[in-house]
Amino acid sequence: MTFFVAGTKTLSSVDVGNPLPANTTNMIIAHHQISLAGIEAVGRFLGLTLLLLVTGCADPIENAKQKVRGYAVNKHDVVYRGLEAYSGDVVCGEFDSFTAWGESNGYKRFIVYKDNVLASPSSEDWAIFCTEKSAEALLATYGIGPFSAENTDLEKIHKDLKYLDTALNLYLDNFGIYPPHGNDANLRKLLDRKPGEENKDAGYLSALPTDPWGNDYHYVKLRTLHGSPQMYKLYTLGKDGIVGGSGENADVSNEHVKYLDHIKGL
C-alpha cells in the first residue's frame, strides 16, 4: 500500500506489521485537517455569494423597476419616485421616461403585483393594492367583503368566477371569440362538446355553477374595437339580485377577481 504526502517522500509497503512512524502519521492527519478546513472555507464563501445574489434578485422594488421599464417610451432613460413595497409582492409608485430630445413624458402611476403590471392603474386599483389593509379597502371601495375564511359565500363566488374564466378562455382559444350573450345562448355554450372530442359530454364545463343563492351568473360579451382583445363581464348581483349593495348583497364580477386573488394570498 502506498501513501503520497505533500512535502514528504513516498512511503510504501505499509501494513499492520510495519506501522508508520509517529511523526509521519501526524503529518498525514494535519494534511487532511488543512484540506477539510479549506473545503469548509470555500463552502462558506460560495454560500455567502449565493445568498447575496438571491437577496439582490429578491428586492421587490428593483424587480418592479425592471418590469415597468418595458412600458416606458424610452426604456433606457427611466426615472422613478414614491416607490413603496407592500405585502403580497406589491410595489406602487410613479415612473417617467424621456424622449430622444430629453423631453419628459410626465410621471405616471404604476402597480406591480406578483408578475403582473398595471401601467395605468385605476383609483380603485391604487386604493386596494397600495395598502396593508386590502380587505378593508375592497369593502370600502366596492362593498365587497369582508373576504375571509368565514365568508363562504364570497369564497364560492371567487372560485366560480375563476372556474368560468378558465372555460371561457378555452372556448376563445378554439373559436377566436367568446360565446355570444343573450337569453338564447349565454354560458350554455360552455356545455357544448369541444372540437375534436368524440365524447358528446366532453364540454368545457360539465355543469354551470350558480351563485350561493342559486342564481345563474350573468354574462355579457363586451364590444371591442377591431383588433382589440376580446373582453367580457361575468358577475352576480348578490343575494338580493339588485344592482348595487354591499356585504352579501354586493355585486361581484370578474373585474374584482384580481383583488380577491391578492387578498387570499396575503
N, C-alpha and C positions, 0 to 999 in steps of 0.2 A: 504493500500500500504506500502511496507517495503523497506527500503534502507539499504545497507551494506556499511559502510565507513571504510576504513583501519584505524585501531588505534582508533576507537570510538565504543560506544555501539550501539546495534540495535535500529533503530528508526522506530516505527510502527504507523499505523492509521493516516497517514498524508493525509490531503485533503485541499481544499481551505479554509475551516473554521478553520483549525488548521495548519497554516504555520510553516515551520522550523525556529528555531532561526537563527538570522543573522550569528552568528559565525559558526554554523553547515553548513549553505549554502555555506559560504566561503571555508570551508574545502572540500566540495564536488567539488566545482569548481577548487580548487587548485589541488585536486587529479586527475581530468580529464586532467588538463593542463600538469601535470607531465607525465601522461600516454601518451598523444599525443606527447610531446617532446621526450619521449623515443622511440616511434614508428618512428618518423622522423629521429632520430639519427641512429637507426638500418637500416632504409631505405637508408640513405646516405652511411653507411658503406657497405651494400650489393651492392649498385650501383657502388661504387668505386672499390670494389673487382671484380665485373663483368667486369668493364671497363679495369682493369689491365689484367685480364685473356684474354679478347678479343684482347687487344692490343698486348699481348705477342704472342698469336697464329697467329696474323696477320703479324708478322715480316716476310717479304718475304725471307730474307736471311736464317733465321732459318728454314723456311718451305722448302726452296730449299735444304738445307743440309740434311734434313730428307728424301727427295725424292731421292737424289743422293746416299745416303748411301746404298740403295738397289742394286746399280750397282757395289759396291766395292767388291773386292775379299774377304776381311776380313771386315765385316760390323761393327765390334766392335773396329776397330782401323783405323779411317779415319781422315785425316787432309786436310785442305783447304787453298787456298791462292788466292789473287787477286779477291775476291768476289765483284761484283758490281751489284746494282739493277737499272733497267731501267723502263720506262713507259710501261704499258701493262702487269704488273706482270711478268717481265722478270728478271732473275738473271743469270749472267755469271761468270764463274770462273774456277778454277782448283781443282782437288782432287787427293789424293794419299792414298793408303791403304797398310798395311804391312802384310807379311806372318806370320805364326806362329813362324818363326825363326827371325822375326824382319827385314826382307829384304823388301826394298821399291819396289813397282811395278812401280814407276815413276809417275810424275804428268800428268794428262790428263785433257783436257778441257771438260767442260760441259755447257749446256744451259738448264735452266728450264723456260718454258713459260706456264702460266696458270697451268694446271695439266699435262703438257707434259714434258718429259725429253729427251734431246738429249745428250746421254752419249758419243757419238763420233761425234760431230758436224763438218760439213764441213767448209772450209774457207768462203764459201758463207753464210752459216748459221750464222757464227760469225759476218760477216760484216753487215748483215741485222738486226739481233736481238739485238746485243750488241751495241746499239747506240740510241740516242734520235732522230735520223733522218732516220728512217727506210725506209720511202718512197723514199727519195733521194738515199739511199743505194741500194734499189731494182732497181731503174732506172740506177744507175751507174754500178751495177753488171750484170744485165740481159737485160738492155734496156727496161724494163717493167715499164710503167707509163707515167706521174705521176698518181698515184692512188688517185683519189678524186671524190667527188660527181658529178663534172662536166664531168668526163671521163666516160660517159655512156657505151661506147664500152667495156672497161675493167671491168666495173661493171657487164655487161651481161655475159662476159666470166667467171668471178668469180662464178656467180650464176649457170651457165650452168655446169661448171666442178663439182661443189658440187652436183648438181641435178643428173648428170650422175654417180658420185661416189656412191651415195646412192643406185641407181638402180643396179649398178654392184655388190655391196656388198650383196644386197638382192638375186641376182642371185647366188652369191658364197655360201650363206647360204643354198640355195636349192639344188645345184648340186655339191658343193665341189670344183668347179673350176670356173674360169672366162670364159666368152664366147670365142670361138676361134676367131682369127682375119684373115682378108683376104677379098678379094672382094666378096666372096660367102657368107659371114656371117656378119662380123663386128658387129656393135652395134645393128643391126636389131633384134638380138636375144632378146633384151630387150623389144621388142614389143610382143613377144610370150606370150601366156597365162601362168600364173603361175600355178604350180602344185596344184591340189585340187580346182581350180577355175572353176566353171561351165560356167561363162560368158566368151565367147571366146574373148572378148575385154579387159579382165582384165589382161593386161600385166604389166610388171614392169614400163613401161612408156606408156603413151597414144600416144606420138609422140616424135620423136627425134629432139632435138633442133639443130639449126645451129648457126655458129658464127655470129657476127654482119654484116658480108659481104655476108651472105647466103651460106657459105661453110660448108660442113659436118666436124664434129670434127674427127680427126684421132685417131684411137685406135690400140694399139699393146699389145698383151699379152706377157709379158716378160718370158724368160726361167729362171727357178729357179732350184736349186739343190733339189733332192728328200727330202721331209720333210721340206723344207723351205717354208715360207709364200708365197702365190700366189701374184704376182705383175703384174702391167700393166702400160702402159703410155697412157695418153689421152691428146690431145693437138690441138691447132690451130696454123697455120703458119702466122697468122696476115692478114692484108689487102692485101698484095702483094702475099701471097701464096707461098713465097720462104723462105727457111731455113735462119735464121738469121734476122737481122734488129732490129730496136728499135722503140719506140713510137707505133703508130698504126700498124707498120709492125713487131713488136716483136713477137717471138714465145712464147706462154704461155701454160704451161702444168699443170697437177695435182701436179707436183713437187713444183710448186710455190703457190699452194693454201694456205699452212700454212703461207706464208709471207703476202699474201693478207688478210687472216683472222686476222693476228696480226695487220696490218696497219689499217684495217677497225675498229678494236676495240679500237684504240687509241683515 
